Amino acid sequence: MRKWKIYFPLVSFCGSLLVICIIWGILRGSVWNGQMELRHLEGDESALADFTLKGKIADSQNTWNFSIEDGKLEKTAFI
C-alpha cells in the first residue's frame, strides 16, 4: 500500500506531461505554414491581363500585402 502512495504522484505527473505534449503537437501541426496558391481554374487567362489584383493576408502576427500585375507577383511582408 505504501509503494502506491510514493509512485502515484510520479505516474500522474508523467501522464499529464504526456497529454500536454500530445495536445501541443496537434496544435503545432495545424499551424499555417505561410504558403498560398492562386490557380486559374477555367476560361481565358488573357481576360484578366488588363487588371491588377491586390490583396492583403493577415493573421495575429504577420501581414502580407501582395499585387499581381501582368502575371508578376509582388509582395511585401510586415512582421
Backbone bond lengths (Angstrom), bond angles and torsions (degrees), N, CA, C in turn:
res aa  C-N    CA-C-N  psi(-1)  N-CA   C-N-CA  omega(-1)  CA-C   N-CA-C  phi
1 M - - - 1.447 - - 1.521 111.38 -
2 R 1.328 115.68 -37.30 1.451 120.39 -177.94 1.532 112.34 -68.62
3 K 1.342 116.69 -32.30 1.467 120.15 179.72 1.528 111.36 -64.07
4 W 1.323 117.34 -37.50 1.462 120.45 -179.61 1.521 111.11 -66.39
5 K 1.299 117.43 -33.55 1.464 120.77 178.63 1.522 111.14 -66.48
6 I 1.302 116.87 -29.97 1.463 121.23 179.92 1.528 110.72 -79.72
7 Y 1.322 117.52 -43.17 1.461 121.18 -174.22 1.520 114.51 -85.18
8 F 1.306 118.70 -19.70 1.461 121.20 -176.88 1.541 112.59 -60.25
9 P 1.348 120.26 -46.00 1.481 118.93 177.69 1.527 112.73 -63.64
10 L 1.308 117.11 -37.06 1.463 120.65 179.71 1.530 111.23 -66.72
11 V 1.318 117.21 -44.71 1.461 121.33 178.63 1.526 110.05 -65.30
12 S 1.325 117.14 -40.55 1.474 120.77 177.92 1.516 111.20 -62.83
13 F 1.319 117.06 -43.16 1.464 121.16 179.16 1.526 111.10 -63.03
14 C 1.327 117.49 -45.93 1.468 120.95 179.75 1.528 111.47 -64.15
15 G 1.319 116.42 -39.09 1.466 119.86 178.58 1.516 112.20 -65.69
16 S 1.331 116.69 -43.41 1.464 119.23 179.42 1.523 111.19 -68.60
17 L 1.320 117.18 -35.51 1.464 120.64 176.53 1.524 110.58 -64.51
18 L 1.307 117.16 -38.83 1.463 121.42 177.37 1.528 111.14 -64.21
19 V 1.310 117.78 -43.14 1.465 121.95 178.87 1.525 110.22 -63.58
20 I 1.320 117.80 -43.27 1.470 121.72 178.71 1.528 110.73 -62.01
21 C 1.321 117.26 -42.30 1.476 120.57 179.24 1.529 111.43 -65.35
22 I 1.307 117.55 -38.73 1.464 120.40 178.57 1.517 110.70 -65.75
23 I 1.327 117.50 -44.61 1.469 120.81 178.54 1.520 110.47 -63.49
24 W 1.331 117.81 -42.98 1.463 121.30 178.56 1.530 110.61 -61.32
25 G 1.332 117.43 -41.26 1.463 120.95 179.28 1.518 112.26 -64.59
26 I 1.320 117.03 -39.55 1.464 120.40 178.63 1.523 110.34 -65.89
27 L 1.321 116.89 -45.16 1.464 120.17 179.76 1.522 111.56 -66.67
28 R 1.296 117.67 -39.13 1.469 121.60 -179.88 1.529 110.75 -66.86
29 G 1.308 117.59 -34.96 1.459 121.33 -179.17 1.512 113.42 -72.56
30 S 1.315 117.51 -21.55 1.457 119.55 -177.98 1.523 113.18 -95.99
31 V 1.327 117.47 10.43 1.466 121.15 179.22 1.523 109.38 -75.93
32 W 1.327 116.78 138.67 1.457 122.25 179.78 1.517 109.48 -66.53
33 N 1.323 118.74 132.01 1.454 122.14 -175.40 1.526 113.45 -91.38
34 G 1.310 118.59 6.81 1.460 121.49 173.47 1.517 115.00 85.82
35 Q 1.308 118.94 14.03 1.454 120.76 179.29 1.524 109.83 -105.26
36 M 1.320 114.87 139.70 1.451 120.28 179.14 1.523 107.85 -137.84
37 E 1.306 116.40 145.83 1.456 120.77 179.87 1.523 108.90 -127.14
38 L 1.310 115.13 132.90 1.457 121.73 176.31 1.520 106.49 -118.75
39 R 1.341 116.84 115.71 1.458 121.42 -176.59 1.513 110.90 -119.50
40 H 1.304 114.74 145.54 1.455 121.28 173.14 1.529 107.19 -85.85
41 L 1.319 117.09 120.76 1.466 119.75 -173.48 1.521 113.45 -91.99
42 E 1.339 117.43 -45.60 1.464 118.38 -179.14 1.522 109.27 -156.98
43 G 1.316 115.42 164.46 1.465 120.99 -179.89 1.515 111.71 92.92
44 D 1.322 114.45 -171.77 1.455 121.15 -176.92 1.530 109.84 -91.59
45 E 1.334 116.91 121.20 1.460 121.16 -179.39 1.526 112.44 -65.06
46 S 1.294 117.29 -30.59 1.464 120.08 -176.74 1.534 112.24 -70.04
47 A 1.324 118.09 -12.45 1.461 120.49 178.62 1.526 111.53 -67.00
48 L 1.304 117.55 -24.89 1.466 121.48 179.92 1.530 112.91 -97.56
49 A 1.312 117.99 5.80 1.461 121.47 -175.83 1.531 112.50 -64.87
50 D 1.313 118.87 -29.24 1.461 121.38 -178.18 1.527 112.89 -85.00
51 F 1.308 117.72 -3.46 1.456 120.99 -176.30 1.526 111.11 -107.26
52 T 1.320 115.60 150.87 1.457 121.88 172.47 1.525 108.05 -109.16
53 L 1.295 115.28 127.32 1.457 120.99 179.28 1.521 107.57 -98.86
54 K 1.340 117.03 121.43 1.462 121.72 179.02 1.514 108.75 -123.06
55 G 1.314 116.20 146.77 1.455 119.35 -179.74 1.504 112.19 -161.37
56 K 1.313 114.04 175.40 1.452 121.80 -179.30 1.526 107.95 -141.50
57 I 1.319 115.86 131.30 1.455 122.09 176.64 1.524 106.49 -118.00
58 A 1.320 116.49 127.74 1.463 119.77 -177.43 1.515 110.60 -139.52
59 D 1.304 114.66 147.18 1.454 120.89 169.26 1.527 107.29 -131.51
60 S 1.297 117.27 -163.48 1.464 119.51 -174.48 1.529 113.09 -70.27
61 Q 1.332 118.06 -18.62 1.464 120.36 -175.97 1.527 113.92 -120.91
62 N 1.301 118.75 -28.94 1.463 121.65 -172.10 1.523 110.97 -127.90
63 T 1.330 115.32 154.89 1.461 122.04 175.85 1.522 108.53 -137.57
64 W 1.329 116.55 134.54 1.447 122.00 176.99 1.522 108.84 -124.58
65 N 1.314 116.87 125.67 1.460 122.25 170.40 1.527 106.52 -100.81
66 F 1.325 116.80 137.26 1.464 119.22 -179.73 1.518 109.67 -140.80
67 S 1.317 114.91 158.28 1.460 121.37 172.77 1.521 108.28 -146.36
68 I 1.322 115.54 144.88 1.459 121.96 176.76 1.519 106.55 -121.72
69 E 1.335 114.75 116.20 1.466 120.70 -179.73 1.520 108.29 -135.40
70 D 1.312 116.62 127.69 1.470 122.73 -177.49 1.522 111.76 55.18
71 G 1.316 116.92 35.65 1.461 121.48 177.97 1.508 114.65 78.00
72 K 1.330 119.15 5.29 1.464 122.41 -179.17 1.530 108.99 -106.97
73 L 1.313 115.61 132.12 1.454 122.31 179.75 1.514 109.83 -94.27
74 E 1.319 115.76 127.62 1.468 121.33 172.71 1.512 106.98 -121.69
75 K 1.320 115.33 132.50 1.468 118.60 -178.49 1.525 110.72 -138.85
76 T 1.316 113.62 150.81 1.462 121.29 177.11 1.526 107.21 -133.30
77 A 1.300 115.94 133.50 1.464 120.45 -179.67 1.521 109.51 -110.40
78 F 1.314 115.37 134.74 1.452 122.17 173.27 1.510 107.56 -115.70
79 I 1.312 115.56 112.86 1.478 120.07 -176.42 1.501 109.92 -101.96
